[in-house]
Amino acid sequence: MAELITIDDPADPRLADYTDLTDVELRRRREPAEGLFIAEGEKVIRRALEAGYAMRSMLLSAKWVDAMRDVIDEAPAPVYAVDPALAERVTGYHVHRGALASMARKPLPEATEVLATARRVAILEAVNDHTNIGAAFRSAAALGMDAVLLSPDCADPLYRRSVKVSMGAVFSVPYARLTTWPRDLTQVREAGFTLLALTPDAKATSIDEAAPHRLERAALLLGAEGNGLSRHALAAADAWVRIPMAHGVDSLNVAAAAAVAFYAVTTGRPTA
């Protein structure tokens, strides 16, 4: 049973994992270096634990102690009870969901390990917005993608905002980070995948006509907002596909495009 500790000093060093959560640049540097991430809200904390992430500590508003009692009873880590005003002083924002947990990261697998058992893979290039990363992972989980690969400059899926937007889906979809871009895309092709670049370019084939769901193994490349996929990524692809647009709209944002394309890639997928 975890020890429940009441803290009334925002400078208490035991709260160090939770300080300045709104300082994005600080947290982006600090969390991977220290091997931690922050799970926010009861559902996300429970999903992180179910996915096998080890808890370092938990920070709760007093009114959330009863709701999290079973977690407290099982957690082999200290649980800090604080009032909402103190939580806001420590974190830098009002903690609406009343519960935060500092979790230990797991070592990321190699891309080859992730690809070995996958048949439908999303590959994200330079998607550095945490909301879009979280939304892409949520869609990947919901629509049956087997894995996600990230270019070196993609945002951290375990950053608090990404985890929150994904509703914990980042814990259920295997992912890896490619180290050399776009050269490491050769690993994907060598694993038997057809590389499909999603682009609004007029030269691209409609994704319906391309029928990616019929491919034995399909890897869908998606780029960041604005610029889309780089010319190097486009050149590395086996084919270009696009989502047909209407009413003069030229494209969707990457999160919406990912959901549409994931459905097209996974619907009626081979089951053998």
C-alpha positions in Angstrom: 0.0 0.0 0.0 1.4 3.4 -1.0 2.1 6.0 1.7 -0.4 8.9 1.5 1.6 12.1 2.4 0.0 15.5 2.9 2.2 18.4 1.6 1.6 22.1 2.2 4.9 23.6 0.9 5.1 24.1 -2.9 8.9 24.1 -2.7 9.0 20.6 -1.2 11.6 18.7 -3.2 9.4 15.6 -3.3 7.2 17.5 -5.8 10.0 18.1 -8.2 8.6 15.9 -10.9 5.5 18.1 -11.2 7.1 21.6 -11.3 6.6 24.0 -14.2 4.4 21.6 -16.3 3.4 24.5 -18.5 7.0 25.2 -19.6 7.0 23.2 -22.7 10.6 23.6 -23.7 11.8 22.8 -20.1 9.6 19.7 -19.9 10.6 18.5 -23.4 14.2 18.5 -22.4 13.8 17.3 -18.8 11.3 14.4 -19.0 13.2 12.1 -21.5 16.5 12.9 -19.9 15.1 11.9 -16.5 13.2 9.0 -17.8 9.7 10.2 -16.7 6.5 11.4 -18.1 3.3 12.9 -16.5 -0.1 11.1 -16.8 -3.0 13.5 -16.1 -6.4 12.4 -15.0 -7.9 9.2 -13.5 -8.4 7.4 -16.8 -5.0 8.1 -18.2 -3.3 7.1 -15.0 -5.1 3.8 -14.9 -4.3 3.1 -18.6 -0.6 3.9 -18.0 -0.6 1.4 -15.1 -2.5 -1.2 -17.1 0.1 -0.8 -19.9 2.9 -1.7 -17.5 4.4 1.7 -16.8 5.8 2.0 -13.3 4.6 4.8 -11.1 7.2 7.1 -9.5 4.7 9.1 -7.4 1.2 10.5 -7.6 -0.1 14.0 -6.9 -3.8 14.3 -5.8 -6.2 17.0 -4.7 -7.7 15.8 -1.5 -11.2 15.2 -3.0 -9.7 12.7 -5.5 -8.2 10.4 -2.8 -11.4 8.3 -2.5 -11.8 8.0 -6.3 -8.2 6.7 -6.6 -8.2 4.6 -3.4 -7.7 1.3 -5.2 -4.7 2.8 -7.1 -3.3 4.2 -3.9 -3.6 0.8 -2.2 -1.7 -0.9 -5.1 0.9 1.7 -5.9 4.4 1.0 -4.7 5.1 4.7 -4.8 4.4 7.7 -2.6 1.1 9.6 -3.1 1.1 13.3 -2.3 -2.2 14.9 -1.2 -2.3 18.7 -1.8 -4.9 21.4 -2.0 -5.8 22.7 -5.5 -4.1 26.1 -4.9 -0.8 24.4 -4.1 -1.1 22.1 -7.1 -1.5 25.1 -9.3 1.5 26.9 -7.8 3.7 23.8 -8.4 2.5 22.9 -11.9 1.7 26.3 -13.2 -1.9 25.6 -14.1 -5.2 24.6 -12.6 -5.3 20.8 -12.5 -8.9 20.3 -13.6 -8.8 16.5 -13.3 -7.3 16.6 -9.8 -4.9 13.8 -10.3 -1.3 13.6 -11.8 1.1 10.8 -11.8 4.8 10.7 -12.5 5.5 7.5 -14.5 8.8 5.9 -15.5 9.4 5.6 -19.2 10.2 2.3 -20.9 13.1 1.8 -23.3 11.8 2.4 -26.9 12.0 -0.6 -29.2 13.9 -0.6 -32.4 11.9 0.1 -35.6 12.8 -3.4 -36.9 11.2 -4.9 -33.7 8.0 -2.9 -34.2 7.8 -3.8 -37.9 8.3 -7.5 -37.4 4.7 -8.2 -36.3 2.9 -5.2 -38.0 1.0 -5.0 -41.2 -0.4 -1.5 -41.0 2.0 1.3 -40.0 1.8 5.1 -39.7 5.0 7.0 -40.3 4.9 10.6 -39.1 7.4 13.2 -40.4 8.2 16.4 -38.4 4.8 16.4 -36.6 6.0 18.5 -33.7 2.6 19.6 -32.3 1.7 17.6 -29.2 -2.0 17.8 -29.9 -1.6 16.4 -33.4 0.6 13.6 -32.1 -1.9 12.6 -29.5 -4.8 12.8 -31.9 -2.9 10.6 -34.5 -2.2 8.0 -31.8 -5.8 7.9 -30.7 -6.9 7.4 -34.3 -4.3 4.8 -34.9 -5.5 2.8 -31.9 -9.2 3.2 -32.7 -8.9 2.3 -36.4 -6.6 -0.7 -36.1 -3.1 0.6 -37.1 -0.5 -1.8 -35.7 2.3 0.7 -35.0 3.6 4.2 -35.4 7.1 5.2 -36.5 8.4 8.8 -35.8 11.0 10.8 -37.6 13.7 12.2 -35.3 12.0 15.7 -35.1 8.5 14.5 -34.2 7.1 15.6 -30.8 7.2 13.3 -27.8 4.1 11.0 -27.6 4.6 10.8 -23.9 4.5 14.6 -23.3 1.6 15.4 -21.0 -0.5 17.1 -23.7 0.0 14.2 -26.2 -1.0 11.6 -23.6 -4.0 13.6 -22.6 -5.3 14.2 -26.1 -4.8 10.5 -27.0 -6.7 9.5 -23.9 -3.9 7.0 -23.2 -3.8 5.5 -26.7 -0.1 6.2 -26.8 0.3 3.4 -24.3 -1.5 0.8 -26.5 0.0 1.4 -29.9 3.7 0.3 -30.3 6.0 3.0 -31.6 9.6 3.6 -32.4 11.7 6.5 -33.5 13.7 6.4 -36.7 17.2 7.9 -36.2 18.3 8.7 -39.7 15.7 10.4 -41.9 14.7 9.5 -44.5 17.3 6.8 -45.0 15.7 4.6 -42.3 12.6 4.3 -44.5 14.6 1.6 -46.3 14.1 -0.6 -43.2 10.4 -0.3 -43.7 10.5 -1.3 -47.3 12.9 -4.2 -46.5 10.3 -5.4 -44.0 7.9 -5.9 -46.9 5.9 -2.7 -46.7 4.6 -0.5 -49.5 5.3 3.1 -48.7 2.4 5.4 -49.4 2.9 9.1 -49.1 -0.3 11.1 -48.2 -0.2 14.4 -50.1 -2.7 16.8 -51.6 -0.6 17.0 -54.8 -2.7 16.7 -57.9 -0.4 14.0 -59.2 -1.3 11.7 -56.3 -3.8 8.9 -56.8 -7.1 9.0 -54.9 -6.7 6.8 -51.8 -9.9 5.0 -52.8 -8.4 4.1 -56.2 -5.1 3.1 -54.6 -7.0 0.6 -52.4 -4.4 0.4 -49.7 -6.5 -2.0 -47.7 -5.7 -4.7 -50.3 -2.0 -4.5 -49.7 -0.3 -7.2 -47.6 1.7 -4.6 -45.7 1.1 -0.8 -46.0 3.0 2.0 -44.4 1.4 5.4 -44.6 3.6 8.5 -44.5 2.1 11.8 -43.1 3.7 15.2 -42.8 3.3 18.1 -40.5 0.8 21.0 -40.7 1.5 23.5 -43.5 4.5 22.0 -45.3 3.3 18.4 -45.4 5.8 15.7 -46.4 9.3 16.8 -47.4 10.5 16.2 -50.9 12.9 13.6 -49.5 10.0 11.7 -48.0 7.9 12.0 -51.1 10.9 10.7 -53.2 11.3 7.7 -50.9 7.7 6.6 -51.2 6.5 3.9 -53.6 3.3 5.8 -54.4 1.5 9.1 -53.6 -2.1 9.0 -52.4 -4.5 11.8 -51.6 -7.9 12.2 -49.9 -10.4 13.7 -52.4 -11.5 17.2 -51.3 -14.8 19.1 -52.0 -16.0 22.7 -51.8 -12.6 24.1 -52.7 -10.9 22.8 -49.5 -7.3 21.8 -50.4 -6.5 19.6 -47.5 -7.3 18.6 -43.9 -5.1 19.1 -40.9 -2.8 16.2 -40.2 -4.9 14.8 -37.3 -8.1 14.7 -39.4 -6.2 13.4 -42.5 -4.7 10.7 -40.4 -8.0 9.4 -39.2 -9.5 9.3 -42.7 -6.4 7.6 -44.2 -6.1 5.1 -41.4 -9.6 4.0 -42.1 -8.9 3.6 -45.8 -5.8 1.6 -45.0 -7.3 -0.7 -42.4 -10.9 -1.3 -43.7 -11.3 -4.9 -45.0 -7.6 -5.5 -44.3 -6.3 -9.1 -45.0 -6.7 -11.3 -42.0 -4.6 -14.3 -43.1 
